[in-house]
Amino acid sequence: MQLTEKINALQTPCYLYNLTLLRKTLQKVTEEAGRYPAFHVHYAIKANANPVLLKVIREYGLGADCVSGNEIKRAVECGFPGNAIVYAGVGKSDEEIRTALQEDIFCFNCESLPEIRIINELAAQVNKKAHIALRINPNVDAHTHHYITTGIEENKFGIYLCDLDQVLAELPSLPHVKLTGLHFHIGSQITDMTVFRSLCLKANEIQQYLKNRGIVLPHINFGGGLGIDYNNPHAEPIADFASYFSTFARHFDPTSPNQQVHFELGRSVVAHCGDLLSRVLYVKEGKNKKFVILDAGMNDLLRPALYQAFHKIENISSRLPEEKYDVVGPICESSDCFGKDVTLTQTTRGDLIVIHSAGAYGETMASRYNLRNLPGYYFEGM
Ligand SMILES: *Cc1c(COP(=O)(O)O)cnc(C)c1O
C-alpha cells in the first residue's frame, strides 16, 4: 500500500475498506457461480456486517447467511429480501426465531431436534409453516485450525448422521415446519479443494440414503469455508472461486434436475478488501528482540490472538533497511501479538503500519476490552 496524504491523515486504529476490490471480487463470484444456473450464493454476514459493504454485496444479487436475529435485521435493513436469507446457529433463541418467522426467511438451517420442535411451536403461534434444512455434521475433516473446524463428530455443530432417522421420524408430527433441504458447513479457511470433493461425495451418499426412503429435497446448502491467501494479499487478491464452484459442479450429484445448490461464503468475499491501519506508539528494545508497540490491539483485530492467525504486516512510512520485530498491541494480555519476528523496514514512533487481509472476522469481532474505543473505519472507492 502507498502512503498518501489522505491515508496519513486517518485516525488510527482503523479499518480501511477497498470497495473497488470488493466489487471486483463480487464480479468474479457472480461470474463463476453464474456458470451453473442452480447455484446461489449467500454472503455470510458474520464475516463483516458493515452496512456499506452489505449494500454493495446486495447490489450483486447475493443472498445473506445469518447466525443471529440481529444479523437478520441488519440484512433486511441493507436490502436483502427475506426470501434470500438463510439462518443457522446451534442456539437460536425464541426471540430470534420470531424475528426470522416475521421476515419469512428462505430457510432455517437446523442443528438439533429440540430446536426444530421449538421452531414448529413458534411458527404455529403465528400460523406459518417454517422452511427448514437439516444441518448435517458429515464427519469430514476440513484440515484447518481446530477452532474453525466444524464438521467432525466431536464438535457441537449440526445433526449427527446416526440421529438422522430419529429426526425424520418425528417430522410428520411437526406440521408447522417443512423440510426443504440439507445443510453443511464443515469449517473455514479451506484451500484444499479435495476437502470440498469429500463433502460432495458425503452429500451424495446422504441424498441417496434419503432417496431410498422416498425423500427428495428441493435444495442443498454447502455452507462456506473457501480460504484466501493471507501470505500474498497483493499477488492473490481474489480467492479461487473458479476451482471452488467447479469442484461442486463436478462432484455433487443433484437428486433431481432442478435441485438448487446454495453456498454461504464469508471470508473469501471480504477478507482482502479490508486492512487494519495502526500507528507505532513505541519501539521497545528487549534483550534479544525489538518490539513494535502499536496503537491497535487484539480488541481491534482478534484473529491472531484467537486462532494464531497470520496477517501480512507492512510499514508504509519507512524505506529504511529491514529488521525483525515482534509486533504487539497495548492490551494487558500476552496473546496481544500480531506477529513474531516480522520483517519490517526499520521502524520508529509514528510510522503507519498496515495489517493486511483483515476485512473478514476483523471489525465484527472488535470489542471494548480494556474499555478501549472501537476501531474506526473508512472507505476507498466509494
Ligand atoms: C461462518 C459461517 C459461514 C462462512 O464461513 P467462511 O469460512 O467465512 O466462508 C457460512 N455458513 C455458516 C453456517 C457459518 O457459520
The ligand as a Gaussian input file, in Angstrom:
#p B3LYP/6-31G(d) Opt

LIG

0 1
 C      -19.165000     -18.789000       9.417000
 C      -20.134000     -19.492000       8.553000
 C      -20.063000     -19.354000       7.160000
 C      -18.986000     -18.557000       6.456000
 O      -17.742000     -19.181000       6.521000
 P      -16.497000     -18.598000       5.710000
 O      -15.397000     -19.515000       6.070000
 O      -16.261000     -17.209000       6.192000
 O      -16.826000     -18.642000       4.248000
 C      -21.025000     -19.992000       6.407000
 N      -22.012000     -20.724000       6.974000
 C      -22.098000     -20.874000       8.311000
 C      -23.195000     -21.688000       8.874000
 C      -21.166000     -20.271000       9.143000
 O      -21.259000     -20.446000      10.460000

